[in-house]
Amino acid sequence: MILDINTELLIADNDQIITAGGVTADQDLSMHIISRFCGHEVAIQTARCTLIDRTTQQQKPYRTFAVNKNHGDDTILSCQNYIDKYLNKDLSIQTLSKQSSMSERTFVRRFKAATGHSLISYIQQLRIAKSKYILERSNTSFDEIAHDLGYENVSFFRRLFKKNVGITPKEYKRMFYKKINAERK
């Protein structure tokens, strides 16, 4: 049997197999099973009396972008280091292919082969990761973060953030800012 499991969800249920991931997987799975077999109302009552939070339904806000720099392509590695250093600058295919002394077509192919991502997706993921880091640790507004990361169109970056993280920047800040700053004290 081949399973098609969406790893972004806290609960994966394909009718025959139900799985959960994370530290509270047993609680999430229990609430899902109660809801499925006893009804939503019973699950809500159970969650209330056991103090289980049922509001989070996905793992996207917790996901981190894994950067592959151990691919053996020194030219692409140099490009990745350049991107890290100049994340807020013009990082177009034209600019980076010139910087790497390659044709655009060769650069695009080698970058994807080495990193597993298109250049645009790679840069967007790095910028989202950086914005999450800043949101967790400062009171900087998302508009300011977007501008600092090279986005002129803040609403585009806000939509991109929500699509990739699963929640708005404001919701992300509410989830993580207090927790991280409380841990520092």
C-alpha positions as CSV (number, residue, x, y, z in Angstrom):
1,M,0.0,0.0,0.0
2,I,1.3,3.4,-1.0
3,L,0.4,6.2,1.5
4,D,0.1,9.8,0.4
5,I,0.6,11.7,3.6
6,N,0.6,15.5,3.8
7,T,3.5,16.2,6.2
8,E,2.3,19.8,6.8
9,L,-0.7,18.7,8.7
10,L,-0.6,17.7,12.4
11,I,-3.0,14.8,11.7
12,A,-2.8,12.7,8.5
13,D,-6.0,10.6,8.0
14,N,-6.5,8.6,4.8
15,D,-9.5,6.7,6.3
16,Q,-7.5,3.6,7.0
17,I,-4.5,4.9,8.7
18,I,-4.3,7.9,11.0
19,T,-1.0,9.4,12.0
20,A,0.2,12.4,14.0
21,G,3.6,14.1,14.5
22,G,5.2,16.3,17.1
23,V,5.6,16.2,20.9
24,T,1.9,16.3,21.5
25,A,1.1,13.8,18.8
26,D,-0.7,11.6,21.3
27,Q,-3.0,14.4,22.3
28,D,-3.6,15.6,18.7
29,L,-4.4,12.0,17.6
30,S,-6.7,11.4,20.5
31,M,-8.7,14.5,19.8
32,H,-8.9,13.6,16.2
33,I,-10.1,10.1,16.9
34,I,-12.7,11.3,19.5
35,S,-14.0,13.9,16.9
36,R,-14.1,11.3,14.2
37,F,-15.9,8.6,16.1
38,C,-17.8,10.5,18.8
39,G,-18.4,13.9,17.1
40,H,-17.1,17.4,17.1
41,E,-19.0,18.5,20.3
42,V,-17.6,15.6,22.4
43,A,-14.1,16.4,21.1
44,I,-14.5,20.1,22.1
45,Q,-15.7,19.1,25.6
46,T,-12.9,16.6,26.0
47,A,-10.3,19.3,24.9
48,R,-11.7,21.8,27.4
49,C,-11.6,19.4,30.4
50,T,-8.1,18.1,29.5
51,L,-6.8,21.6,28.6
52,I,-5.7,20.6,25.1
53,D,-5.4,23.3,22.5
54,R,-7.2,22.3,19.3
55,T,-6.6,25.6,17.4
56,T,-3.4,24.6,15.5
57,Q,-4.2,22.3,12.6
58,Q,-0.9,22.4,10.7
59,Q,2.8,22.3,11.2
60,K,3.8,25.0,8.7
61,P,4.5,27.7,11.3
62,Y,7.1,25.4,12.9
63,R,8.8,24.3,9.7
64,T,12.3,25.6,9.0
65,F,13.9,25.9,5.6
66,A,16.7,23.4,5.2
67,V,19.5,24.8,3.1
68,N,21.7,22.3,1.3
69,K,25.2,23.5,1.0
70,N,26.8,20.1,0.9
71,H,26.2,19.4,-2.8
72,G,29.8,19.6,-4.1
73,D,29.2,22.4,-6.6
74,D,31.7,25.1,-5.5
75,T,30.3,27.7,-7.9
76,I,26.8,27.3,-6.7
77,L,28.0,27.3,-3.1
78,S,29.8,30.6,-3.7
79,C,26.5,31.9,-5.2
80,Q,24.6,30.7,-2.1
81,N,27.0,32.5,0.2
82,Y,26.6,35.6,-2.0
83,I,22.8,35.3,-1.6
84,D,23.2,35.0,2.2
85,K,25.3,38.1,2.3
86,Y,23.1,40.2,0.0
87,L,19.6,38.8,0.7
88,N,18.1,42.3,0.4
89,K,19.7,43.2,-3.0
90,D,18.9,42.4,-6.6
91,L,19.2,38.6,-6.8
92,S,17.9,38.1,-10.3
93,I,19.0,35.2,-12.5
94,Q,20.8,37.7,-14.7
95,T,22.7,39.1,-11.8
96,L,23.7,35.8,-10.2
97,S,24.5,34.0,-13.5
98,K,26.9,36.9,-14.3
99,Q,28.4,36.7,-10.8
100,S,28.9,33.0,-11.3
101,S,30.3,33.4,-14.9
102,M,27.6,31.1,-16.4
103,S,24.9,31.5,-19.0
104,E,21.5,32.0,-17.4
105,R,20.3,28.6,-18.6
106,T,23.3,26.8,-17.2
107,F,23.0,28.7,-14.0
108,V,19.3,27.9,-13.5
109,R,20.0,24.2,-14.2
110,R,23.0,23.8,-11.9
111,F,21.4,25.8,-9.1
112,K,18.3,23.6,-9.1
113,A,20.4,20.4,-9.4
114,A,22.6,21.5,-6.4
115,T,20.0,22.9,-4.1
116,G,16.8,21.2,-5.1
117,H,15.1,24.5,-5.5
118,S,14.5,27.1,-8.2
119,L,16.4,30.3,-7.6
120,I,13.2,32.3,-6.9
121,S,11.9,29.7,-4.5
122,Y,15.2,29.4,-2.7
123,I,15.5,33.2,-2.2
124,Q,11.9,33.5,-1.1
125,Q,12.3,30.7,1.4
126,L,15.5,32.4,2.8
127,R,13.7,35.7,3.1
128,I,10.7,34.1,4.8
129,A,13.1,32.4,7.2
130,K,14.8,35.7,7.9
131,S,11.5,37.5,8.5
132,K,10.4,34.7,10.9
133,Y,13.6,35.1,12.8
134,I,13.1,38.9,13.1
135,L,9.4,38.6,14.0
136,E,10.4,36.2,16.8
137,R,13.1,38.5,18.3
138,S,12.1,42.1,17.7
139,N,9.2,44.6,17.6
140,T,10.1,45.5,14.0
141,S,7.0,45.9,11.8
142,F,6.4,43.4,9.0
143,D,6.3,46.3,6.5
144,E,9.8,47.3,7.7
145,I,11.1,43.8,7.6
146,A,9.7,43.3,4.0
147,H,11.4,46.5,2.9
148,D,14.7,45.5,4.6
149,L,14.6,42.2,2.7
150,G,14.2,43.9,-0.6
151,Y,10.5,43.7,-1.2
152,E,8.9,46.9,-2.5
153,N,5.5,45.3,-2.6
154,V,4.8,44.4,1.1
155,S,1.4,42.9,0.4
156,F,2.9,40.4,-2.0
157,F,5.5,39.4,0.6
158,R,2.7,39.2,3.2
159,R,0.7,36.8,0.9
160,L,3.9,34.8,0.2
161,F,4.6,34.5,3.9
162,K,1.0,33.3,4.7
163,K,1.1,30.8,1.8
164,N,4.4,29.3,3.1
165,V,3.9,29.6,6.8
166,G,0.2,29.0,7.0
167,I,-0.6,32.0,9.1
168,T,-0.2,35.8,8.8
169,P,3.0,37.5,10.0
170,K,0.9,39.0,12.8
171,E,-0.4,35.6,13.9
172,Y,3.2,34.2,13.7
173,K,4.5,37.0,15.9
174,R,1.7,36.4,18.4
175,M,2.6,32.7,18.5
176,F,6.4,33.0,18.8
177,Y,7.5,36.4,20.0
178,K,6.4,36.1,23.6
179,K,7.5,32.5,23.9
180,I,11.0,33.2,22.8
181,N,11.5,36.4,24.7
182,A,10.1,34.7,27.9
183,E,12.7,32.0,27.5
184,R,15.5,34.6,27.4
185,K,14.7,36.0,30.8
